[in-house]
């Protein structure tokens, strides 16, 4: 593996119940005690052990209720980016409402860290083709430098056919200044699928990262705190959603530790990667 190849480690900082399934009313959990901080502490400790700095996409509601969590991540050297204000789907928003939510999330994060928010990740990869005409323009107008919101292949829940590599999107024949930094994909039986950290065994994760890096390209990994803690409460989901949401949780922390051990010198923050590039 080439020494100068970097990989992008990212965490979506949200509560165990933050997701977007139509059969579950997630708002009923909002007044329950937060279980997030111990898992964030675990992430900070693991990254510190291996000298890794990551990008953390934080919900605005988390920052408002628990600024201490944001301060801990920031003080540990991790990039603080926006995951929106609430865990709401972008494709259900009007442009004005999205702009309002983005401003709210960035303001609360910037007030805590004292630094400009440069990146945004849509909850549940909820940016669709019909949103692109206004989505990137709003990010640029707010001074953001990158999005990590477009899942570059179709799934049953989200995604679109897009460039799977980091790129400047082209909208209406105009190449934008903002970057899109999509999650990585892999191939199973010649079919493109998301490179889901929970789904694959470590031997496959290691093999895939080395293969992509050998071709001179970075791998983006994204993890939620709930995926590292099998002791957390479980949502009551229908069978398919339950499998999607919880498959591999029991071994995810172990795989993260192994990945940090093997690839610690390659992992970096998205903003650092963009600046170096």
Secondary structure, DSSP 8 states (H G I E B T S, - for coil): --TT--EEEEEEE--TT----TT--GGGGTTS---HHHHHHHHHHHHHHTT---EEEE-HHHHHH-HHHHHHHHHTT-EEEE--SSS--GGGS-HHHHHHHHHHHHHHHHHHHSS---EE--GGG---GGGHHHHHHHHHHTT--EE----SS--SSS--S--SS-EEEEETTEEEEEEE----EEEETTEEEE--TTTS-HHHHHHHHHHHHHTT---EEEEEGGGG-TTS------HHHHHHHHTTHHHHHHHHHHHHHHHTTTEE-HHHHHHH-
